[in-house]
Amino acid sequence: MPVFSIVSDNTQGKHAHTCGHWGVMLSEVERHMEQFKLEIPKRLTEDADKLAIKDFESIYEATSH
């Protein structure tokens, strides 16, 4: 089963809400993706969490708060 990632601007969430993809059972994800011709996300690398944290920290440091 594909691994899903969360986009920082919640693009996937907005798409799912707009197109009615909410409420899909995990057992139905692959069939649902094929039916709606959704792209299969790339698999995350082992260091994906560390890279995401580093990316977040650099964006956070660059913004005023």
PDB file of N, H, CA, C and O in Angstrom:
ATOM      1  N   MET A   1       0.846  -1.175   0.000  1.00  0.00           N
ATOM      2  CA  MET A   1       0.000   0.000   0.000  1.00  0.00           C
ATOM      3  C   MET A   1       0.893   1.241   0.000  1.00  0.00           C
ATOM      4  O   MET A   1       1.902   1.259   0.705  1.00  0.00           O
ATOM      5  N   PRO A   2       0.560   2.254  -0.752  1.00  0.00           N
ATOM      6  CA  PRO A   2       1.396   3.454  -0.837  1.00  0.00           C
ATOM      7  C   PRO A   2       1.451   4.222   0.474  1.00  0.00           C
ATOM      8  O   PRO A   2       0.542   4.158   1.303  1.00  0.00           O
ATOM      9  N   VAL A   3       2.528   4.935   0.627  1.00  0.00           N
ATOM     10  H   VAL A   3       3.266   4.988  -0.046  1.00  0.00           H
ATOM     11  CA  VAL A   3       2.705   5.782   1.804  1.00  0.00           C
ATOM     12  C   VAL A   3       2.268   7.185   1.430  1.00  0.00           C
ATOM     13  O   VAL A   3       2.673   7.708   0.392  1.00  0.00           O
ATOM     14  N   PHE A   4       1.446   7.799   2.267  1.00  0.00           N
ATOM     15  H   PHE A   4       1.116   7.375   3.110  1.00  0.00           H
ATOM     16  CA  PHE A   4       0.977   9.151   2.000  1.00  0.00           C
ATOM     17  C   PHE A   4       1.773  10.147   2.809  1.00  0.00           C
ATOM     18  O   PHE A   4       2.174   9.864   3.938  1.00  0.00           O
ATOM     19  N   SER A   5       2.002  11.304   2.238  1.00  0.00           N
ATOM     20  H   SER A   5       1.676  11.533   1.321  1.00  0.00           H
ATOM     21  CA  SER A   5       2.689  12.369   2.964  1.00  0.00           C
ATOM     22  C   SER A   5       1.736  13.545   3.119  1.00  0.00           C
ATOM     23  O   SER A   5       0.784  13.699   2.354  1.00  0.00           O
ATOM     24  N   ILE A   6       2.008  14.361   4.110  1.00  0.00           N
ATOM     25  H   ILE A   6       2.781  14.236   4.731  1.00  0.00           H
ATOM     26  CA  ILE A   6       1.192  15.546   4.347  1.00  0.00           C
ATOM     27  C   ILE A   6       1.921  16.746   3.780  1.00  0.00           C
ATOM     28  O   ILE A   6       3.091  16.966   4.092  1.00  0.00           O
ATOM     29  N   VAL A   7       1.252  17.517   2.962  1.00  0.00           N
ATOM     30  H   VAL A   7       0.301  17.339   2.709  1.00  0.00           H
ATOM     31  CA  VAL A   7       1.828  18.712   2.367  1.00  0.00           C
ATOM     32  C   VAL A   7       1.610  19.861   3.330  1.00  0.00           C
ATOM     33  O   VAL A   7       0.536  19.990   3.918  1.00  0.00           O
ATOM     34  N   SER A   8       2.641  20.712   3.497  1.00  0.00           N
ATOM     35  H   SER A   8       3.514  20.608   3.019  1.00  0.00           H
ATOM     36  CA  SER A   8       2.575  21.769   4.503  1.00  0.00           C
ATOM     37  C   SER A   8       1.407  22.730   4.291  1.00  0.00           C
ATOM     38  O   SER A   8       0.856  23.244   5.265  1.00  0.00           O
ATOM     39  N   ASP A   9       1.022  22.981   3.053  1.00  0.00           N
ATOM     40  H   ASP A   9       1.469  22.563   2.262  1.00  0.00           H
ATOM     41  CA  ASP A   9      -0.097  23.905   2.828  1.00  0.00           C
ATOM     42  C   ASP A   9      -1.436  23.171   2.757  1.00  0.00           C
ATOM     43  O   ASP A   9      -2.457  23.761   2.405  1.00  0.00           O
ATOM     44  N   ASN A  10      -1.423  21.891   3.093  1.00  0.00           N
ATOM     45  H   ASN A  10      -0.593  21.411   3.379  1.00  0.00           H
ATOM     46  CA  ASN A  10      -2.629  21.063   3.141  1.00  0.00           C
ATOM     47  C   ASN A  10      -3.306  20.952   1.780  1.00  0.00           C
ATOM     48  O   ASN A  10      -4.531  20.856   1.708  1.00  0.00           O
ATOM     49  N   THR A  11      -2.532  20.964   0.707  1.00  0.00           N
ATOM     50  H   THR A  11      -1.537  21.042   0.765  1.00  0.00           H
ATOM     51  CA  THR A  11      -3.067  20.843  -0.650  1.00  0.00           C
ATOM     52  C   THR A  11      -3.847  19.548  -0.816  1.00  0.00           C
ATOM     53  O   THR A  11      -4.937  19.548  -1.388  1.00  0.00           O
ATOM     54  N   GLN A  12      -3.298  18.447  -0.319  1.00  0.00           N
ATOM     55  H   GLN A  12      -2.413  18.447   0.146  1.00  0.00           H
ATOM     56  CA  GLN A  12      -3.982  17.163  -0.458  1.00  0.00           C
ATOM     57  C   GLN A  12      -5.302  17.164   0.299  1.00  0.00           C
ATOM     58  O   GLN A  12      -6.295  16.622  -0.185  1.00  0.00           O
ATOM     59  N   GLY A  13      -5.319  17.772   1.486  1.00  0.00           N
ATOM     60  H   GLY A  13      -4.512  18.213   1.878  1.00  0.00           H
ATOM     61  CA  GLY A  13      -6.549  17.843   2.273  1.00  0.00           C
ATOM     62  C   GLY A  13      -7.628  18.642   1.570  1.00  0.00           C
ATOM     63  O   GLY A  13      -8.796  18.254   1.568  1.00  0.00           O
ATOM     64  N   LYS A  14      -7.237  19.765   0.970  1.00  0.00           N
ATOM     65  H   LYS A  14      -6.288  20.081   0.972  1.00  0.00           H
ATOM     66  CA  LYS A  14      -8.198  20.593   0.232  1.00  0.00           C
ATOM     67  C   LYS A  14      -8.748  19.817  -0.958  1.00  0.00           C
ATOM     68  O   LYS A  14      -9.949  19.847  -1.229  1.00  0.00           O
ATOM     69  N   HIS A  15      -7.855  19.116  -1.672  1.00  0.00           N
ATOM     70  H   HIS A  15      -6.880  19.091  -1.452  1.00  0.00           H
ATOM     71  CA  HIS A  15      -8.271  18.319  -2.825  1.00  0.00           C
ATOM     72  C   HIS A  15      -9.254  17.239  -2.376  1.00  0.00           C
ATOM     73  O   HIS A  15     -10.297  17.044  -3.001  1.00  0.00           O
ATOM     74  N   ALA A  16      -8.920  16.543  -1.296  1.00  0.00           N
ATOM     75  H   ALA A  16      -8.074  16.702  -0.788  1.00  0.00           H
ATOM     76  CA  ALA A  16      -9.779  15.464  -0.813  1.00  0.00           C
ATOM     77  C   ALA A  16     -11.155  15.992  -0.427  1.00  0.00           C
ATOM     78  O   ALA A  16     -12.174  15.371  -0.731  1.00  0.00           O
ATOM     79  N   HIS A  17     -11.180  17.124   0.236  1.00  0.00           N
ATOM     80  H   HIS A  17     -10.353  17.628   0.483  1.00  0.00           H
ATOM     81  CA  HIS A  17     -12.467  17.706   0.654  1.00  0.00           C
ATOM     82  C   HIS A  17     -13.287  18.140  -0.560  1.00  0.00           C
ATOM     83  O   HIS A  17     -14.483  17.859  -0.635  1.00  0.00           O
ATOM     84  N   THR A  18     -12.649  18.820  -1.502  1.00  0.00           N
ATOM     85  H   THR A  18     -11.677  19.049  -1.441  1.00  0.00           H
ATOM     86  CA  THR A  18     -13.332  19.318  -2.697  1.00  0.00           C
ATOM     87  C   THR A  18     -13.866  18.184  -3.560  1.00  0.00           C
ATOM     88  O   THR A  18     -14.974  18.273  -4.089  1.00  0.00           O
ATOM     89  N   CYS A  19     -13.085  17.121  -3.703  1.00  0.00           N
ATOM     90  H   CYS A  19     -12.185  17.049  -3.273  1.00  0.00           H
ATOM     91  CA  CYS A  19     -13.446  16.032  -4.620  1.00  0.00           C
ATOM     92  C   CYS A  19     -14.145  14.858  -3.934  1.00  0.00           C
ATOM     93  O   CYS A  19     -14.458  13.858  -4.580  1.00  0.00           O
ATOM     94  N   GLY A  20     -14.389  14.977  -2.635  1.00  0.00           N
ATOM     95  H   GLY A  20     -14.135  15.789  -2.111  1.00  0.00           H
ATOM     96  CA  GLY A  20     -15.117  13.917  -1.942  1.00  0.00           C
ATOM     97  C   GLY A  20     -14.309  12.668  -1.668  1.00  0.00           C
ATOM     98  O   GLY A  20     -14.869  11.572  -1.639  1.00  0.00           O
ATOM     99  N   HIS A  21     -13.001  12.800  -1.464  1.00  0.00           N
ATOM    100  H   HIS A  21     -12.546  13.690  -1.488  1.00  0.00           H
ATOM    101  CA  HIS A  21     -12.163  11.633  -1.185  1.00  0.00           C
ATOM    102  C   HIS A  21     -12.076  11.305   0.301  1.00  0.00           C
ATOM    103  O   HIS A  21     -11.425  10.328   0.673  1.00  0.00           O
ATOM    104  N   TRP A  22     -12.721  12.103   1.167  1.00  0.00           N
ATOM    105  H   TRP A  22     -13.250  12.897   0.865  1.00  0.00           H
ATOM    106  CA  TRP A  22     -12.694  11.811   2.605  1.00  0.00           C
ATOM    107  C   TRP A  22     -13.466  10.526   2.872  1.00  0.00           C
ATOM    108  O   TRP A  22     -14.380  10.176   2.127  1.00  0.00           O
ATOM    109  N   GLY A  23     -13.102   9.843   3.913  1.00  0.00           N
ATOM    110  H   GLY A  23     -12.359  10.128   4.518  1.00  0.00           H
ATOM    111  CA  GLY A  23     -13.848   8.671   4.350  1.00  0.00           C
ATOM    112  C   GLY A  23     -13.533   7.408   3.583  1.00  0.00           C
ATOM    113  O   GLY A  23     -14.344   6.482   3.593  1.00  0.00           O
ATOM    114  N   VAL A  24     -12.403   7.326   2.923  1.00  0.00           N
ATOM    115  H   VAL A  24     -11.744   8.079   2.914  1.00  0.00           H
ATOM    116  CA  VAL A  24     -12.026   6.123   2.189  1.00  0.00           C
ATOM    117  C   VAL A  24     -11.384   5.143   3.169  1.00  0.00           C
ATOM    118  O   VAL A  24     -10.441   5.501   3.875  1.00  0.00           O
ATOM    119  N   MET A  25     -11.886   3.916   3.216  1.00  0.00           N
ATOM    120  H   MET A  25     -12.652   3.625   2.642  1.00  0.00           H
ATOM    121  CA  MET A  25     -11.320   2.888   4.089  1.00  0.00           C
ATOM    122  C   MET A  25      -9.917   2.548   3.596  1.00  0.00           C
ATOM    123  O   MET A  25      -9.660   2.543   2.392  1.00  0.00           O
ATOM    124  N   LEU A  26      -9.007   2.261   4.538  1.00  0.00           N
ATOM    125  H   LEU A  26      -9.216   2.265   5.515  1.00  0.00           H
ATOM    126  CA  LEU A  26      -7.636   1.934   4.152  1.00  0.00           C
ATOM    127  C   LEU A  26      -7.583   0.772   3.169  1.00  0.00           C
ATOM    128  O   LEU A  26      -6.748   0.766   2.264  1.00  0.00           O
ATOM    129  N   SER A  27      -8.461  -0.205   3.334  1.00  0.00           N
ATOM    130  H   SER A  27      -9.139  -0.200   4.069  1.00  0.00           H
ATOM    131  CA  SER A  27      -8.470  -1.353   2.428  1.00  0.00           C
ATOM    132  C   SER A  27      -8.891  -0.971   1.013  1.00  0.00           C
ATOM    133  O   SER A  27      -8.679  -1.742   0.078  1.00  0.00           O
ATOM    134  N   GLU A  28      -9.487   0.214   0.844  1.00  0.00           N
ATOM    135  H   GLU A  28      -9.660   0.841   1.604  1.00  0.00           H
ATOM    136  CA  GLU A  28      -9.970   0.659  -0.459  1.00  0.00           C
ATOM    137  C   GLU A  28      -9.084   1.722  -1.109  1.00  0.00           C
ATOM    138  O   GLU A  28      -9.401   2.202  -2.197  1.00  0.00           O
ATOM    139  N   VAL A  29      -7.982   2.095  -0.462  1.00  0.00           N
ATOM    140  H   VAL A  29      -7.724   1.705   0.422  1.00  0.00           H
ATOM    141  CA  VAL A  29      -7.151   3.199  -0.950  1.00  0.00           C
ATOM    142  C   VAL A  29      -6.641   2.950  -2.366  1.00  0.00           C
ATOM    143  O   VAL A  29      -6.778   3.813  -3.233  1.00  0.00           O
ATOM    144  N   GLU A  30      -6.054   1.776  -2.608  1.00  0.00           N
ATOM    145  H   GLU A  30      -5.943   1.075  -1.904  1.00  0.00           H
ATOM    146  CA  GLU A  30      -5.486   1.502  -3.935  1.00  0.00           C
ATOM    147  C   GLU A  30      -6.558   1.560  -5.022  1.00  0.00           C
ATOM    148  O   GLU A  30      -6.332   2.156  -6.076  1.00  0.00           O
ATOM    149  N   ARG A  31      -7.719   0.953  -4.783  1.00  0.00           N
ATOM    150  H   ARG A  31      -7.903   0.469  -3.927  1.00  0.00           H
ATOM    151  CA  ARG A  31      -8.807   0.972  -5.768  1.00  0.00           C
ATOM    152  C   ARG A  31      -9.287   2.403  -5.991  1.00  0.00           C
ATOM    153  O   ARG A  31      -9.547   2.807  -7.124  1.00  0.00           O
ATOM    154  N   HIS A  32      -9.402   3.158  -4.914  1.00  0.00           N
ATOM    155  H   HIS A  32      -9.191   2.830  -3.994  1.00  0.00           H
ATOM    156  CA  HIS A  32      -9.860   4.546  -4.992  1.00  0.00           C
ATOM    157  C   HIS A  32      -8.874   5.391  -5.804  1.00  0.00           C
ATOM    158  O   HIS A  32      -9.283   6.222  -6.616  1.00  0.00           O
ATOM    159  N   MET A  33      -7.576   5.175  -5.580  1.00  0.00           N
ATOM    160  H   MET A  33      -7.244   4.500  -4.921  1.00  0.00           H
ATOM    161  CA  MET A  33      -6.560   5.935  -6.319  1.00  0.00           C
ATOM    162  C   MET A  33      -6.634   5.622  -7.807  1.00  0.00           C
ATOM    163  O   MET A  33      -6.509   6.520  -8.639  1.00  0.00           O
ATOM    164  N   GLU A  34      -6.836   4.358  -8.143  1.00  0.00           N
ATOM    165  H   GLU A  34      -6.937   3.629  -7.467  1.00  0.00           H
ATOM    166  CA  GLU A  34      -6.961   3.977  -9.551  1.00  0.00           C
ATOM    167  C   GLU A  34      -8.223   4.589 -10.164  1.00  0.00           C
ATOM    168  O   GLU A  34      -8.182   5.111 -11.279  1.00  0.00           O
ATOM    169  N   GLN A  35      -9.328   4.527  -9.448  1.00  0.00           N
ATOM    170  H   GLN A  35      -9.361   4.103  -8.542  1.00  0.00           H
ATOM    171  CA  GLN A  35     -10.608   5.037  -9.948  1.00  0.00           C
ATOM    172  C   GLN A  35     -10.530   6.526 -10.261  1.00  0.00           C
ATOM    173  O   GLN A  35     -11.049   6.969 -11.286  1.00  0.00           O
ATOM    174  N   PHE A  36      -9.886   7.304  -9.392  1.00  0.00           N
ATOM    175  H   PHE A  36      -9.464   6.944  -8.560  1.00  0.00           H
ATOM    176  CA  PHE A  36      -9.810   8.748  -9.583  1.00  0.00           C
ATOM    177  C   PHE A  36      -8.503   9.187 -10.239  1.00  0.00           C
ATOM    178  O   PHE A  36      -8.217  10.381 -10.338  1.00  0.00           O
ATOM    179  N   LYS A  37      -7.704   8.197 -10.689  1.00  0.00           N
ATOM    180  H   LYS A  37      -7.937   7.228 -10.609  1.00  0.00           H
ATOM    181  CA  LYS A  37      -6.440   8.462 -11.378  1.00  0.00           C
ATOM    182  C   LYS A  37      -5.540   9.399 -10.558  1.00  0.00           C
ATOM    183  O   LYS A  37      -4.959  10.348 -11.083  1.00  0.00           O
ATOM    184  N   LEU A  38      -5.445   9.097  -9.243  1.00  0.00           N
ATOM    185  H   LEU A  38      -5.918   8.326  -8.817  1.00  0.00           H
ATOM    186  CA  LEU A  38      -4.593   9.878  -8.353  1.00  0.00           C
ATOM    187  C   LEU A  38      -3.164   9.363  -8.442  1.00  0.00           C
ATOM    188  O   LEU A  38      -2.937   8.162  -8.585  1.00  0.00           O
ATOM    189  N   GLU A  39      -2.208  10.268  -8.357  1.00  0.00           N
ATOM    190  H   GLU A  39      -2.392  11.244  -8.241  1.00  0.00           H
ATOM    191  CA  GLU A  39      -0.804   9.874  -8.404  1.00  0.00           C
ATOM    192  C   GLU A  39      -0.430   9.099  -7.155  1.00  0.00           C
ATOM    193  O   GLU A  39      -0.879   9.419  -6.054  1.00  0.00           O
ATOM    194  N   ILE A  40       0.391   8.083  -7.332  1.00  0.00           N
ATOM    195  H   ILE A  40       0.756   7.822  -8.226  1.00  0.00           H
ATOM    196  CA  ILE A  40       0.903   7.344  -6.189  1.00  0.00           C
ATOM    197  C   ILE A  40       2.116   8.098  -5.667  1.00  0.00           C
ATOM    198  O   ILE A  40       3.086   8.293  -6.400  1.00  0.00           O
ATOM    199  N   PRO A  41       2.075   8.526  -4.404  1.00  0.00           N
ATOM    200  CA  PRO A  41       3.198   9.286  -3.850  1.00  0.00           C
ATOM    201  C   PRO A  41       4.461   8.441  -3.789  1.00  0.00           C
ATOM    202  O   PRO A  41       4.400   7.215  -3.688  1.00  0.00           O
ATOM    203  N   LYS A  42       5.595   9.106  -3.852  1.00  0.00           N
ATOM    204  H   LYS A  42       5.645  10.102  -3.934  1.00  0.00           H
ATOM    205  CA  LYS A  42       6.872   8.409  -3.726  1.00  0.00           C
ATOM    206  C   LYS A  42       7.016   7.901  -2.301  1.00  0.00           C
ATOM    207  O   LYS A  42       6.476   8.487  -1.364  1.00  0.00           O
ATOM    208  N   ARG A  43       7.747   6.808  -2.148  1.00  0.00           N
ATOM    209  H   ARG A  43       8.186   6.332  -2.909  1.00  0.00           H
ATOM    210  CA  ARG A  43       8.015   6.283  -0.808  1.00  0.00           C
ATOM    211  C   ARG A  43       8.953   7.236  -0.084  1.00  0.00           C
ATOM    212  O   ARG A  43       9.837   7.846  -0.685  1.00  0.00           O
ATOM    213  N   LEU A  44       8.741   7.346   1.205  1.00  0.00           N
ATOM    214  H   LEU A  44       8.023   6.850   1.693  1.00  0.00           H
ATOM    215  CA  LEU A  44       9.593   8.201   2.016  1.00  0.00           C
ATOM    216  C   LEU A  44      10.929   7.512   2.271  1.00  0.00           C
ATOM    217  O   LEU A  44      10.988   6.294   2.438  1.00  0.00           O
ATOM    218  N   THR A  45      11.991   8.298   2.300  1.00  0.00           N
ATOM    219  H   THR A  45      11.943   9.287   2.165  1.00  0.00           H
ATOM    220  CA  THR A  45      13.306   7.754   2.616  1.00  0.00           C
ATOM    221  C   THR A  45      13.436   7.626   4.129  1.00  0.00           C
ATOM    222  O   THR A  45      12.622   8.164   4.878  1.00  0.00           O
ATOM    223  N   GLU A  46      14.464   6.910   4.572  1.00  0.00           N
ATOM    224  H   GLU A  46      15.126   6.472   3.963  1.00  0.00           H
ATOM    225  CA  GLU A  46      14.667   6.705   6.003  1.00  0.00           C
ATOM    226  C   GLU A  46      14.870   8.018   6.745  1.00  0.00           C
ATOM    227  O   GLU A  46      14.479   8.147   7.905  1.00  0.00           O
ATOM    228  N   ASP A  47      15.479   8.988   6.079  1.00  0.00           N
ATOM    229  H   ASP A  47      15.797   8.882   5.137  1.00  0.00           H
ATOM    230  CA  ASP A  47      15.763  10.264   6.744  1.00  0.00           C
ATOM    231  C   ASP A  47      14.708  11.333   6.446  1.00  0.00           C
ATOM    232  O   ASP A  47      14.960  12.522   6.646  1.00  0.00           O
ATOM    233  N   ALA A  48      13.542  10.923   5.974  1.00  0.00           N
ATOM    234  H   ALA A  48      13.337   9.958   5.811  1.00  0.00           H
ATOM    235  CA  ALA A  48      12.492  11.885   5.600  1.00  0.00           C
ATOM    236  C   ALA A  48      12.067  12.757   6.779  1.00  0.00           C
ATOM    237  O   ALA A  48      11.847  13.957   6.618  1.00  0.00           O
ATOM    238  N   ASP A  49      11.951  12.152   7.966  1.00  0.00           N
ATOM    239  H   ASP A  49      12.130  11.177   8.097  1.00  0.00           H
ATOM    240  CA  ASP A  49      11.550  12.940   9.140  1.00  0.00           C
ATOM    241  C   ASP A  49      12.585  14.004   9.464  1.00  0.00           C
ATOM    242  O   ASP A  49      12.238  15.154   9.731  1.00  0.00           O
ATOM    243  N   LYS A  50      13.851  13.623   9.440  1.00  0.00           N
ATOM    244  H   LYS A  50      14.133  12.688   9.223  1.00  0.00           H
ATOM    245  CA  LYS A  50      14.926  14.577   9.745  1.00  0.00           C
ATOM    246  C   LYS A  50      14.952  15.703   8.718  1.00  0.00           C
ATOM    247  O   LYS A  50      15.138  16.866   9.078  1.00  0.00           O
ATOM    248  N   LEU A  51      14.768  15.370   7.447  1.00  0.00           N
ATOM    249  H   LEU A  51      14.617  14.426   7.154  1.00  0.00           H
ATOM    250  CA  LEU A  51      14.761  16.384   6.391  1.00  0.00           C
ATOM    251  C   LEU A  51      13.562  17.323   6.539  1.00  0.00           C
ATOM    252  O   LEU A  51      13.685  18.530   6.327  1.00  0.00           O
ATOM    253  N   ALA A  52      12.410  16.772   6.902  1.00  0.00           N
ATOM    254  H   ALA A  52      12.309  15.792   7.075  1.00  0.00           H
ATOM    255  CA  ALA A  52      11.213  17.601   7.090  1.00  0.00           C
ATOM    256  C   ALA A  52      11.402  18.565   8.259  1.00  0.00           C
ATOM    257  O   ALA A  52      10.999  19.725   8.183  1.00  0.00           O
ATOM    258  N   ILE A  53      12.012  18.084   9.335  1.00  0.00           N
ATOM    259  H   ILE A  53      12.339  17.141   9.397  1.00  0.00           H
ATOM    260  CA  ILE A  53      12.272  18.945  10.495  1.00  0.00           C
ATOM    261  C   ILE A  53      13.245  20.051  10.123  1.00  0.00           C
ATOM    262  O   ILE A  53      13.043  21.213  10.475  1.00  0.00           O
ATOM    263  N   LYS A  54      14.307  19.682   9.408  1.00  0.00           N
ATOM    264  H   LYS A  54      14.471  18.738   9.122  1.00  0.00           H
ATOM    265  CA  LYS A  54      15.306  20.669   8.982  1.00  0.00           C
ATOM    266  C   LYS A  54      14.658  21.724   8.077  1.00  0.00           C
ATOM    267  O   LYS A  54      14.925  22.918   8.216  1.00  0.00           O
ATOM    268  N   ASP A  55      13.813  21.279   7.159  1.00  0.00           N
ATOM    269  H   ASP A  55      13.596  20.309   7.046  1.00  0.00           H
ATOM    270  CA  ASP A  55      13.112  22.187   6.256  1.00  0.00           C
ATOM    271  C   ASP A  55      12.200  23.126   7.042  1.00  0.00           C
ATOM    272  O   ASP A  55      12.179  24.332   6.796  1.00  0.00           O
ATOM    273  N   PHE A  56      11.449  22.566   7.988  1.00  0.00           N
ATOM    274  H   PHE A  56      11.466  21.587   8.188  1.00  0.00           H
ATOM    275  CA  PHE A  56      10.560  23.386   8.813  1.00  0.00           C
ATOM    276  C   PHE A  56      11.357  24.422   9.605  1.00  0.00           C
ATOM    277  O   PHE A  56      10.976  25.591   9.667  1.00  0.00           O
ATOM    278  N   GLU A  57      12.453  23.990  10.205  1.00  0.00           N
ATOM    279  H   GLU A  57      12.762  23.041  10.154  1.00  0.00           H
ATOM    280  CA  GLU A  57      13.264  24.910  11.008  1.00  0.00           C
ATOM    281  C   GLU A  57      13.800  26.060  10.171  1.00  0.00           C
ATOM    282  O   GLU A  57      13.826  27.202  10.629  1.00  0.00           O
ATOM    283  N   SER A  58      14.231  25.768   8.942  1.00  0.00           N
ATOM    284  H   SER A  58      14.211  24.841   8.569  1.00  0.00           H
ATOM    285  CA  SER A  58      14.766  26.836   8.094  1.00  0.00           C
ATOM    286  C   SER A  58      13.666  27.823   7.694  1.00  0.00           C
ATOM    287  O   SER A  58      13.910  29.028   7.630  1.00  0.00           O
ATOM    288  N   ILE A  59      12.465  27.323   7.427  1.00  0.00           N
ATOM    289  H   ILE A  59      12.266  26.344   7.478  1.00  0.00           H
ATOM    290  CA  ILE A  59      11.340  28.206   7.090  1.00  0.00           C
ATOM    291  C   ILE A  59      10.936  29.017   8.317  1.00  0.00           C
ATOM    292  O   ILE A  59      10.670  30.215   8.215  1.00  0.00           O
ATOM    293  N   TYR A  60      10.890  28.363   9.474  1.00  0.00           N
ATOM    294  H   TYR A  60      11.105  27.390   9.557  1.00  0.00           H
ATOM    295  CA  TYR A  60      10.497  29.040  10.715  1.00  0.00           C
ATOM    296  C   TYR A  60      11.479  30.156  11.054  1.00  0.00           C
ATOM    297  O   TYR A  60      11.070  31.251  11.441  1.00  0.00           O
ATOM    298  N   GLU A  61      12.774  29.879  10.909  1.00  0.00           N
ATOM    299  H   GLU A  61      13.106  28.989  10.594  1.00  0.00           H
ATOM    300  CA  GLU A  61      13.796  30.885  11.201  1.00  0.00           C
ATOM    301  C   GLU A  61      13.715  32.066  10.235  1.00  0.00           C
ATOM    302  O   GLU A  61      14.038  33.194  10.607  1.00  0.00           O
ATOM    303  N   ALA A  62      13.289  31.816   9.009  1.00  0.00           N
ATOM    304  H   ALA A  62      13.027  30.899   8.707  1.00  0.00           H
ATOM    305  CA  ALA A  62      13.242  32.866   7.986  1.00  0.00           C
ATOM    306  C   ALA A  62      12.008  33.769   8.118  1.00  0.00           C
ATOM    307  O   ALA A  62      11.962  34.848   7.527  1.00  0.00           O
ATOM    308  N   THR A  63      11.019  33.330   8.886  1.00  0.00           N
ATOM    309  H   THR A  63      11.057  32.454   9.366  1.00  0.00           H
ATOM    310  CA  THR A  63       9.803  34.136   9.035  1.00  0.00           C
ATOM    311  C   THR A  63       9.834  34.919  10.338  1.00  0.00           C
ATOM    312  O   THR A  63      10.447  34.495  11.317  1.00  0.00           O
ATOM    313  N   SER A  64       9.176  36.049  10.339  1.00  0.00           N
ATOM    314  H   SER A  64       8.677  36.394   9.544  1.00  0.00           H
ATOM    315  CA  SER A  64       9.105  36.845  11.570  1.00  0.00           C
ATOM    316  C   SER A  64       7.995  36.300  12.449  1.00  0.00           C
ATOM    317  O   SER A  64       6.933  35.913  11.961  1.00  0.00           O
ATOM    318  N   HIS A  65       8.245  36.274  13.740  1.00  0.00           N
ATOM    319  H   HIS A  65       9.107  36.588  14.137  1.00  0.00           H
ATOM    320  CA  HIS A  65       7.217  35.801  14.674  1.00  0.00           C
ATOM    321  C   HIS A  65       7.334  36.503  15.995  1.00  0.00           C
ATOM    322  O   HIS A  65       6.552  36.235  16.907  1.00  0.00           O
TER     323      HIS A  65
END
